Amino acid sequence: MATIKPDAVADPRPGSRGYLKWYWTKGPGLAKWASSPHPYTALKRHLRKYIPASYLDNVVAQWFHDVTGIWPGERKGKNPLGRG
């Protein structure tokens, strides 16, 4: 299991400080959550296996923003897909 470094730069080298971020924001892990009807929730479900609960919400929000360009909740509940 990779050690979480929330400030790490995405790095495709396995074992590197930023590998977990790369995997979930640019690598194969992106396909596992980005096309989901509720991508924030899907990403959070995947990452809770790897990231301590004390960091989870912050890391998921930042990585979601890095990929989508919007912050979770930015639409103020006006989600065209319904409740998340």
Residue pairs with C-beta under 8 A, 6 or more apart in sequence:
1 50
2 15
2 19
2 20
2 50
4 20
4 50
4 51
4 52
4 55
4 59
5 17
5 18
6 55
6 58
6 59
6 62
8 17
8 18
8 20
8 21
9 17
9 18
9 21
10 18
10 21
10 22
10 25
10 26
11 17
11 18
11 19
11 21
11 22
12 19
12 22
12 26
12 27
13 19
20 50
20 51
21 63
23 29
24 30
24 33
24 43
24 46
24 47
24 63
25 63
25 66
25 67
29 46
30 67
32 42
32 46
33 39
33 42
33 43
33 46
34 67
34 68
36 42
37 81
38 81
38 84
39 64
39 68
40 60
40 61
40 64
40 72
40 84
41 84
43 60
43 63
43 64
44 56
44 57
44 60
47 56
47 59
47 60
47 63
48 56
51 59
51 60
60 72
61 71
61 72
64 71
64 72
65 71
65 72
